[in-house]
Amino acid sequence: MIPYASRIASMQETAAIVGNLFKGMTDPSIISFGGGAPAKEALPSELIGQLCQKIFAPGGRGTEALQYGPVHGIADLRRAVAEQLLSPKGIACDPDNILIVSGGLEGIYLTCQVFIDPGDVILVESPTFVHTVEIFDMFQARCVPVQTDDDGLNMEALEQAIRQHHPKMIYTIPTFQNPSGRTLSREKREKMAQLAEAYDVLVLEDDPYRDIRYSGEDLPPIKVFDHSDHVILANSFSKIFSPGSRLGYVLASPEVTQKLGEAKSATNSHTAMLPQILCAEFFNGGYYPEHHKRICDLYRVRRDAMLAAIDRYFPEGTKHTFPDGGLFTWAELPMGMDATALRPKAIEQKVDYVAGEGFFVERDGRGKNCMRLSFGANPPERIEEGIQRLGNLLKNA
Amino acid sequence: MIPYASRIASMQETAAIVGNLFKGMTDPSIISFGGGAPAKEALPSELIGQLCQKIFAPGGRGTEALQYGPVHGIADLRRAVAEQLLSPKGIACDPDNILIVSGGLEGIYLTCQVFIDPGDVILVESPTFVHTVEIFDMFQARCVPVQTDDDGLNMEALEQAIRQHHPKMIYTIPTFQNPSGRTLSREKREKMAQLAEAYDVLVLEDDPYRDIRYSGEDLPPIKVFDHSDHVILANSFSKIFSPGSRLGYVLASPEVTQKLGEAKSATNSHTAMLPQILCAEFFNGGYYPEHHKRICDLYRVRRDAMLAAIDRYFPEGTKHTFPDGGLFTWAELPMGMDATALRPKAIEQKVDYVAGEGFFVERDGRGKNCMRLSFGANPPERIEEGIQRLGNLLKNA
């Protein structure tokens, strides 16, 4: 028996949590508020079929789609990111500082390859995205949780944690956070960039939900306030284009982008070409604005249906966040209720959700009374039906 | 300035070599024997266009292609690997022990995530594939070279190196090796599996070229002789389907496959869905046998053209391997000739190759008189023209 690398032991606890949290979420008879998948109605399937025809037509990009490609990603997709996704948010950047990656999580993984040694401290939001914690565990980082308020990370707690733990990195999902749906305020974004510079800490800004905002006012990325290359911005095409395409991008300084590219080369050479070309043709063909409007309209209705149903059917004393975008709301049930224990009964009743406990790296039982509820995948009637079932279960618990 | 992880320093030397070796290989006016890309004529572009139409037609797999998918890869592709690629080679396996990965190199990367701690020794062939060494460097392994003969790794040298260095892993490309084009004999394959069991060492069998054999007799994978789960088989679809699709697979024991899947989940969640579905439809639609015959016929002619041209135009005393498949031959020029120094002059003459020196982890100047020559990308006339130019340069050097 050949021993595993030491990182494998560090991963076991979180890997088991991830395995349990999302287990069995493919049964179509269950109304699932688990997972974080976009609505199937939000996937531009017909359009992508047409773009495939164009790509593989004579004189098209068929050979390019099938041959090896550049480590950093194809130029026209990097340009689309710079011009259509970053520039409108106030980030002027050279497409050469953008690295195309195989999904948003790969950007986080690569940032760890470049910066994280075993034992390094990463400050994370409490609660935070458990799948990312699995990455941090693989790198044998020590995750230290920092308290969050309704408008994101508490800045006093953050500064204190920086002083106390000397972290290498702060990991944040500032907009429509996973799992909470909360958004970091403008003031706090600016403050976080200042703290990063003052204490020489890296900020990894993971922002996959920000582009599906359907109410409220847009906020600048933390990266806008970064004048000293302390912020790495990682984003994903999963919510605005397609998750199965496994496409994302990272924006960093030229030197860091070079290192991220070396780590990418030593992981899987480059990102698959056909998805990249399809995504570039989608943006550069001008299809994004209409698609974007359509999916925002879709999710707005679903969010409103879910929040109204929670208010109507969940027990008195339940609190929930009001996300202006993204896919999740976070319900805090009256203390003493146990969402972890309730889940098997919910599945019996053909309704599912993700129990909140797994999103806390504290691992001390907090979050037991919380649920992450995704309103992305179901139409309003199914949302109401599912929340009603959950409400009945909770009231009888 | 935030310090990089310590692995970044370990990667610099090889990353620079990889960067230099393959730099500037996209100029179409240059006859390039560098790179390792398949011929563009070997890419099933038209067929893939048709398969795309089928996938995105009403009632097709369009939504599946765009939505999140399983960490281990789609079931029908794993089944195609088991039934059409492994079973004919004498490997009976459960599709559940197969992990679909984003290109062959990702299989090597994931094996390192699961098994390699900093300082672990990996025995490698001398010469070996430099891009893989970049991965091993990222994991801060110590690569120890082992002498190779015309029929692959020298078994006495291998056993001695195992006794002396107590390696965690032996890395081998047994068939039509990169860079040398050499193939490990049947007897040595069996012996290697025995050594792995006897000394409790992992063998990573990287076998991306084996399916493009166009002369000689097929040999069983080392994995066939493995009765104790000491061999992990990593393979790629790059040479038989398409490199831009970034698809590969790994076969390991159930327990190791589980761990590889956890590392995959913490790297990029899963492999892109559309390339997986296209590849599954390609195999399960019965297109592979005809395609396979076509590309073998194509490469056979190109290999023969290159070997004949080397014999004709290169200086007396030049030796080269005779590969029964794959994409490379390895030319050893008369001692004293310097292929590294000659390359800028070759590029001036609009012909390119990969200098042999970079493939030796010894880094002591050996291989200076060697060239890796790929016959994959050019038709016979261009091969002859390019080799003639190189021969003239060598004779005048």
Interface residues (C-beta under 8 A of the other chain):
Chain A: M1 I2 P3 Y4 A5 S6 R7 I8 M11 A15 V18 G35 A37 P38 K40 L43 P44 S45 E46 I48 G49 C52 Q53 I55 F56 A57 G62 T63 E64 A65 L66 Q67 Y68 G69 V101 S102 G103 L105 E106 Y109 C112 Q113 V114 F115 I116 D117 D120 H131 E134 I135 D137 M138 K168 D200 V201 L202 H230 S238 S242 P243 G244 S245 R246 L247 K259 E262 A263 S265 A266 T267 N268 S269 H270 T271 A272 M273 L274 P275 L278
Chain B: M1 I2 P3 Y4 A5 S6 R7 I8 M11 A15 V18 G35 A37 P38 K40 L43 P44 S45 E46 I48 G49 C52 Q53 I55 F56 A57 G62 T63 E64 A65 L66 Q67 Y68 G69 V101 S102 G103 L105 E106 Y109 C112 Q113 V114 F115 I116 D117 D120 H131 E134 I135 D137 M138 K168 D200 V201 L202 H230 S238 S242 P243 G244 S245 R246 K259 E262 A263 S265 A266 T267 N268 S269 H270 T271 A272 M273 L274 P275 L278
